[in-house]
């Protein structure tokens, strides 16, 4: 059906969101929002920003005792690695993703800044693993309409929005038929 063709007008790039289409059959990415941290001819990677795990930061990293926040599942690749996105402009080695949002940086400094509350829990998110695509793989998935590219990567969405509302909020931000998609039930038989 032509109605369900997304015809992505935006191209994937660093700082944009990938929103899974409403009926994506892959359970790893059902109702998922991925923040792209890199996209080039060598491939793409980012973090699922709306899938909390059952673990707390302090349970994953003994050095971080002050954060009782949940760790997120960043994706199915290398789930034995811990990554972080934050709003700290002074963390050495951090990679700017967009505006005041950064990925990674010097971990020892991060721990010190958490201890003295330079970085607060509202300004950082931790992710186990990441989402990755090899050369051309993401573009092929876009051609299959598995993802909708969105330019609504805001600090508020990443740090202040309830994870269960991110998928809907990102689609709503696009307006038109995407707002309609945001209201689709997970199981259409329940409509």
Secondary structure, 3 states (H helix, E strand, C coil): CHHHCCCCCCCCCCCCEEEECCCCCCHHHCCCEEEEEEEECCEEEEEECCCEEEEEHHHHCCCCCCCCCEEEECCCEEEEEEEEEECCCCCCCCEEEECCEEECCCHHHHHHHHHCCCCCHHHEEEEEEEEEECCCHHHHHHHCCCEEEECCCCHHHHHHCCHHHHHHHHHHHHCHHHHHHCCCCCCHHHC
